[in-house]
Amino acid sequence: MGKFNVLEHELVPEHYLVSEDEEEEILKQLGVKKEQLPKIKKSDAVLRVLERKYGHIPVGSLIKIVRKSPTAGRIVVYRVVVRD
């Protein structure tokens, strides 16, 4: 049996690694510092899958999560990668 890709599960929202250029703009738009954002652990199953796609994802990186919403259509949230 091959490796299961958690991102292909219907209940898991889309996840993307944010580039450093985008990161600065996003933080400015949100009016927050990176430390104020919610966290995602380096050991999270989604991050392991993202590393297969993007390569090494360092602690402090920003992850964009796009969720489907019955009322808003799509909601975009961000998480900062932290150590376990």
C-alpha positions as a Markdown table, in Angstrom:
| # | Residue | x | y | z |
|---|---|---|---|---|
| 1 | Met | 0.0 | 0.0 | 0.0 |
| 2 | Gly | 1.4 | 3.5 | -0.9 |
| 3 | Lys | 1.6 | 6.5 | 1.3 |
| 4 | Phe | -1.7 | 8.2 | 2.1 |
| 5 | Asn | -1.8 | 11.8 | 1.1 |
| 6 | Val | -3.9 | 13.6 | 3.8 |
| 7 | Leu | -4.4 | 16.6 | 1.5 |
| 8 | Glu | -6.5 | 14.4 | -0.8 |
| 9 | His | -9.1 | 13.7 | 2.0 |
| 10 | Glu | -12.3 | 15.7 | 1.4 |
| 11 | Leu | -12.3 | 17.1 | 5.0 |
| 12 | Val | -8.8 | 18.5 | 4.8 |
| 13 | Pro | -8.7 | 22.0 | 3.4 |
| 14 | Glu | -6.1 | 23.1 | 0.8 |
| 15 | His | -2.7 | 24.0 | 2.3 |
| 16 | Tyr | 0.1 | 26.1 | 0.6 |
| 17 | Leu | 3.5 | 27.3 | 1.6 |
| 18 | Val | 3.6 | 31.1 | 1.4 |
| 19 | Ser | 6.7 | 32.6 | -0.3 |
| 20 | Glu | 8.8 | 35.1 | 1.7 |
| 21 | Asp | 7.7 | 37.9 | -0.7 |
| 22 | Glu | 4.0 | 37.1 | -0.2 |
| 23 | Glu | 4.5 | 36.7 | 3.6 |
| 24 | Glu | 5.5 | 40.3 | 4.1 |
| 25 | Glu | 2.5 | 41.6 | 2.1 |
| 26 | Ile | 0.1 | 39.3 | 3.9 |
| 27 | Leu | 1.3 | 40.3 | 7.4 |
| 28 | Lys | 1.0 | 44.0 | 6.4 |
| 29 | Gln | -2.6 | 43.4 | 5.0 |
| 30 | Leu | -3.6 | 41.6 | 8.2 |
| 31 | Gly | -2.0 | 44.2 | 10.4 |
| 32 | Val | -0.3 | 41.5 | 12.6 |
| 33 | Lys | 3.1 | 40.2 | 13.5 |
| 34 | Lys | 3.9 | 36.6 | 12.6 |
| 35 | Glu | 4.0 | 35.7 | 16.3 |
| 36 | Gln | 0.3 | 36.7 | 16.7 |
| 37 | Leu | -0.9 | 34.1 | 14.2 |
| 38 | Pro | -2.1 | 30.6 | 15.1 |
| 39 | Lys | 0.5 | 27.8 | 15.0 |
| 40 | Ile | 0.9 | 24.5 | 13.1 |
| 41 | Lys | 3.4 | 22.0 | 14.4 |
| 42 | Lys | 6.3 | 20.8 | 12.3 |
| 43 | Ser | 5.2 | 17.2 | 12.9 |
| 44 | Asp | 1.7 | 17.9 | 11.5 |
| 45 | Ala | 0.7 | 15.3 | 8.9 |
| 46 | Val | -0.1 | 18.0 | 6.4 |
| 47 | Leu | 3.4 | 19.5 | 6.7 |
| 48 | Arg | 5.0 | 16.2 | 5.9 |
| 49 | Val | 3.0 | 16.0 | 2.7 |
| 50 | Leu | 3.8 | 19.7 | 1.9 |
| 51 | Glu | 7.5 | 18.9 | 2.3 |
| 52 | Arg | 7.2 | 16.3 | -0.4 |
| 53 | Lys | 5.8 | 19.1 | -2.7 |
| 54 | Tyr | 7.9 | 22.1 | -1.7 |
| 55 | Gly | 11.0 | 20.5 | 0.0 |
| 56 | His | 12.2 | 21.4 | 3.5 |
| 57 | Ile | 9.8 | 23.8 | 5.3 |
| 58 | Pro | 11.7 | 25.7 | 8.1 |
| 59 | Val | 10.2 | 26.6 | 11.4 |
| 60 | Gly | 8.8 | 30.2 | 11.1 |
| 61 | Ser | 7.3 | 29.6 | 7.6 |
| 62 | Leu | 3.8 | 30.7 | 6.8 |
| 63 | Ile | 1.2 | 28.2 | 5.6 |
| 64 | Lys | -1.9 | 29.4 | 3.8 |
| 65 | Ile | -5.1 | 27.3 | 4.4 |
| 66 | Val | -8.1 | 27.7 | 2.2 |
| 67 | Arg | -11.3 | 26.3 | 3.7 |
| 68 | Lys | -14.7 | 25.9 | 2.0 |
| 69 | Ser | -17.5 | 27.7 | 3.8 |
| 70 | Pro | -21.2 | 27.2 | 3.2 |
| 71 | Thr | -21.8 | 30.9 | 3.9 |
| 72 | Ala | -18.7 | 32.7 | 2.7 |
| 73 | Gly | -17.7 | 30.3 | -0.1 |
| 74 | Arg | -14.0 | 30.3 | 0.8 |
| 75 | Ile | -12.1 | 31.4 | 3.9 |
| 76 | Val | -8.3 | 31.9 | 3.9 |
| 77 | Val | -6.4 | 31.5 | 7.2 |
| 78 | Tyr | -2.7 | 31.4 | 8.0 |
| 79 | Arg | -0.6 | 29.3 | 10.4 |
| 80 | Val | 3.1 | 29.7 | 11.4 |
| 81 | Val | 5.2 | 26.6 | 11.5 |
| 82 | Val | 6.6 | 25.9 | 15.0 |
| 83 | Arg | 8.7 | 23.2 | 16.6 |
| 84 | Asp | 7.0 | 20.3 | 18.2 |
